[in-house]
Amino acid sequence: TQLQVFEKLCIATDELNDHLMAFSEIASVLDAADRYKRPVYIELPRDMVSVIPPIAHSYRRETQNVEPQALAELGRELGLEARCAKIDAPDSLARMLAGRTAVVNAAGPFALTQPAVAEASRHAGVHYFDLSGDAPLLESLGGLGAGISAANRALVPAIGFDVVFSDVAIADAASRIGPVRSVRLGLSFFRPTMSQGSWKSALEEPRIALVRRDGHLCARPASHRRELFDFGAGPRSGEIVTWGDLVTAAWTTGASDVTVLVEADWSARIAGIMLGILKSPPGLWLGRRMIGCFPAGPDARQRGRNHSSIVAEVTDQAGNVARTVLRTADPYDMTARAVVAAMQALPALDGRHGLMSPTMAFGAARLLAIDGCKVVQRN
């Protein structure tokens, strides 16, 4: 069909079958076009042409607030120097990076901050790391990677929970078979707790579902986002998600096809229903005002009971399949530990430079040694 053709060409596609969700779906596709500067496609079925949604809606672009005072207060609380820079002011970024060996960009949304900070890092001769798991942004880093490589510096995005531990699982499985053709990644989260920042990202970011096919990122419409996958207890339903591994798995293994799925258990389904309601026009207005009611982040007790399972299923050119299953502690804790491990391992880069996945930069063995990460199955 025409929709299937445009899925291969566009960063986001949608078919407007639900008149109650039509405006929010249109806004989500427009967000993707604005954020990634790539084509999008919206299909209106013939039987929906004369349908008038009962709710009015206007498109709102995302805006960012800068809070230098809050940054200064945090610095004093931690006993650290605080430097504030404006993303659209190269001189300001240069002063912030002066005298540094590496920078870890943890300031989202990364569609706004990653290009500017990474470019400033190249000019300053500083290693660049970030916590982005945004697949289309990662895909766009190739040109910048060449410039950083020429400066003998490293460009290593996605050193948080997404994608360090999934990248390790993929590399571990790939090491047991021949040249890799495809990767399927399954993620399960147990007792997850979302922070204010996670809720804000979920509300504001475009709702797109991508897969990698024949080396290219392709969009999946809402009606084609479920697949069966063995998350560890037999085949179960999974929801296709746009995870950073769609890009980094290709860097690590050379895979041309990559799919990432989150197990659609009862908690994920409830969260999906809530998010669907909050992304409706009136729900989005309410959700933006409710974010402050959520905890800033899970406390130590909540993080102590949270954990995740990561299943990497890798297939080589001959059809051989290898699977590695990892279990990790709370994703927020694992992000902090991964960043610390990466900074401690800077000397281990040992001349490696340019654009790399976490495993390419530091090796699977070093990352598997991070506290809270454990291989529970290999086959």
N, C-alpha and C positions, 0 to 999 in steps of 0.2 A: 504494500500500500504506500501511498504518498508519505504518511507519517513515518513509516519504517525507513524510507529513503532519507528523510530529513534528520532522523535520529543519528545517522552517521556523519552528518555535516554540521550539526548545531550543538551548542553547549547546553541548551535546554529546550525541551519540547513539551507540549501539553495538548490534550484533547479536552475541550470544554463540555463535559457531559453532565456536570452538576451545576445548576444555575445558582445555588446558594454559595458555592465555593468559587464561582467563575472569576469574580473580581480579585480575590486573593491569589488565585492561580495565575492570572494575567500579571499581577504585580510581582509575583515571584519570578516569572519568566523575564519581565523587564529588568528586575534586579540583576539577574544573571547576565543580561546583555550589557547593562551599565557597568557591572563589576569586572567582567572578563573581556569586554570589548570583542565579543564573538557573536556570530549569527544565532538567532533563536527562531523557533517556529511554533505558532499556535494554530490549532485546527478547530474549526467550528462545525460540528455535524449539521446536516441539513435540517434535522428536526429541532435544532436549538436556535435557528436563525431568528425566529419571532418571539422567543422567550425573553421576558424582561425580569431580571432579578429584582426581588422586593427591597433590596438594601442598596443605598447609594454608597459610592466609594471613590475616593480620589487617591492617586498614586503619590506616595511620599518616599523621597530618597532618604537613605540613612545619613545621619549627621553624627559628628563626633565632638565631645566636649573635652577640653584640655584642662587638667586640674593640677597645675604645678605646685600649689600649696599642699595638696594631699601627698604628692611625691616627696616634698621636702619633709613633711611630718613623718612619713614612713622611714625616710633616711635617718632622721634623728632617733626614731624608735629602735632601729636596727644598728645604730652606730656606724652608718655608712655614708659616704659622700653621695649627694644627690645632684645630678646634672639634668637639666631640662632642655629639650631641643624641639624645634618645630619640624615636622615632616616635610613641609614645603619650603624649608630654608636650608639649603646645602651648607652654608657657613655655620649655621647653628649645629647641624649634625657633625660637621668636621670638628668643632670645638668639643663636643661631647665625646668623640672617639679618640681625641688626641692622647697619645701616650699609652694606649691600650693595646693588648695583644689579641684579644678576641671580644666579640660582642654576642650576647644572646638576646635576640629580639623576642620578647614575650608580650609585646603590645599589639593586640588585635584591634579592629579587624585587619588581618594581614594583607588583604587586598589594597589597603591604604598605606600600610607601613613597610611591608616587605620590599617592594621595589626601591623605595627611597633609601632605607637603611642599608640594604645590600649594596647598592651603588656607592653610598658614602663609605662603606667598609672597603670597597675596592680601591677608592681613591686614597683612603687612609692607610692602606696596607695592613688591614686587620682581618683576622679570620672571622667569618660570619656564620652564626648558628641561629636557628629560631625554633619556635614551637608550632609552626604552621602545619596543618594537615590538609590544607586546601589543594586538592589534586590539580585543578586547572592552573593555579598559581605556580605549583611545583613544575608543571609541564612547561611553563613559560620561562624558566630560569636558565635554559640552555645557553643563550647568548651571553648572559652575565657570567655564567660559569667559566666561559673561555677567557674573559677579561680577568677574573680573579685567579685563574690558573696561571696566566701570564705574569701575575704579580707574586707567584709562589705562595698563595694563600688558599685556604680551604673555604668552600661554600657548602655547608652541611645543614640543610633545613630539616625540620620535623624530628627534633631530638627529644620530644616529649613522649608520653605514653603512645601517642600516635605520631611516629610509626616505629619507634625503637624496637619494641618487643615483638611486634608482628613481623618486622623486617628480619629480626633474628630467627624467628620460627621459620620463615620462608627460606632464608639462607641455609639453615640447618637441614631442612628437608631436601633442598636442591643439591646439597653436597653428596647425597647418596644415590643420585641418578645421573643420567646424561644431560646434554644440552636441553634447557627448559623451554617448553612450548607454552604452557599455561599455568596459572596460579589461581586457586580459589581459597579465599581466606574467610574463616568463620569466627565471629566474636560473640561471646556470651558474657553478660554482666550480672553479677549477683548482688542484690541489695544496693543498687546504684543510688547515689545522692548527688543532685545537680546543684552547682553554685549559681549565684546571681549572674556571673559572666556566662556560664553555660546556657542558662535560660535565655539571656539576651541574644547570644549567638543563634540559638535555635529559633527564636522569633524573627530575627532580622535577616539571617542569611537566606539566600535563594534556596527553595526546596527543589534541588535537582538530584537525580540519581544517575550516575555515570558508570560505565564499565569500559574496560580497554579491549578493543577488538582489532586484530591485525595491526597493532602498534598505535592505534588512535583512540582517543577518548570519545565515546558515543553515549548519547543521552538515552534514558529509558523513561517512557511516559508512566504515569501513575498506575496504569492497568497492567504493566509488565515488570513489576518490581518485587515479585516473590519467586523464590526458588527453594527446592529441597536441598538440604545439606546435612551431613553427619557432624553435628557439633560435639559428639562424644558419646551419645546414647542412641545412635540410630538416626535415620533421616528425619529431619524436622523442618518446618517452614522457616525461611529466613528472608529478611528484607534487604534488598540491595541498597547500599549506602555509598556515598562519595567519600571514600577514605583516602588518605595520602598514599597508601600502598598501591593504588592504581598506577602511580608514577614510579615510586621508589622501588617497587618489586621489579619493574622493568629495568631500572638501573642496576639492581643487585644481581638479577638472574638472566636478563635478556629476554624475558617472557614477552610474547606478543599479545597474549590474552590474559586479563586479570579481572576477577570479580571479587567484591568484598560484600559479605552478608553479616547482618546482626541477627542473632536468634530471636524470633518473634514469640517470646514467652509472654505470660500474662502481664508482667510488669511493663514490658516493652509495648505491648498492645495498648495498655492503659495510658502510658506516656504518649503514644502515637495519637490516641483519641483526644487527649487533652490538648496536644499541640495542634491537631487539626481544628479544634474549636477555637483555640487562641489565635490561629492564623486567619480565621474568618474576619471580615471587616470590623464588626463590633468587638470580637474577641481580641484582635490585635490592639485596639485602643485600650481595652481593659488590661491586657497582658503587660503592655509597656508600663502601666501604672502599678501593677502588682509585683513587679520584679523586686522592688525594695522590701516586700514582705517576706521574701525567701531569705534563708540564711546566706551570709556572704560565701560560705563554703562549708562542707561537712566538717564536724569537729573530730577530735582524735578518736572518740568512741565509735562514731559512725565509720570513719575510715578504717578502723581496726576490724570491722566485720565485713567490709566490702572486699570483693575480689573479682577477678575476671579470668576467663578461659579463652585462649587463642589457638585456633586450629588452622594450620597451613597445609594445604593439599596441593602438591606440585606434580605436574605431568611433563615427562620429557618427550622428545620428538618421536621416540619409538613406542610411546604409549605407556611406559612404566610410571607408576605412581608412588610417591613417598609422602608420608604424613608426619608432622611433628605437632605435638600438643603441649602448649605452655600454660602454666597457671601463674598468675601474678597477684600481688597485693593490690590495694586500692589504686585506681588510675591516677588520682591526684598525687598520692605519695610516690608512685612510680615515676611520674613526670619529674618531680623534684630530684629523685635519686638519679635519674638518667642524665639530667643536666649537670649535676655535681660530678658524676662519673665521666662525662665528656670533657669537662674542664680539667679534671685531674689527669685525663689521658692526652692532653694537648701535645706533650712531648712524643707520644706514641704515633702521632701523625707521620713523623719520620720522613719528611719530604713529600708526602702525598699532598696534592693540592688540586684545586678545581672543584667542580660540582660532584658531590658524592652522597650516597645514602649513609645512614649511621653505621651500618655493617661494613660498607666499603671503607669508611674512615677509620673505624676502631677495631674491626674484627668481631666475629660472632662470639668467640670464647670470652673476650673481655666483657661484652655486654651481658652475656648469660650469667656472669658472676655477680651482677648487681643484686643486692639483697632484695628478696621478695619475688624473684623470678626463678621458676623451676620447670625443667622439662619433665613432664609426667608420662609421656608416651612417644615412641618412635616406631613407625612401621612403614 
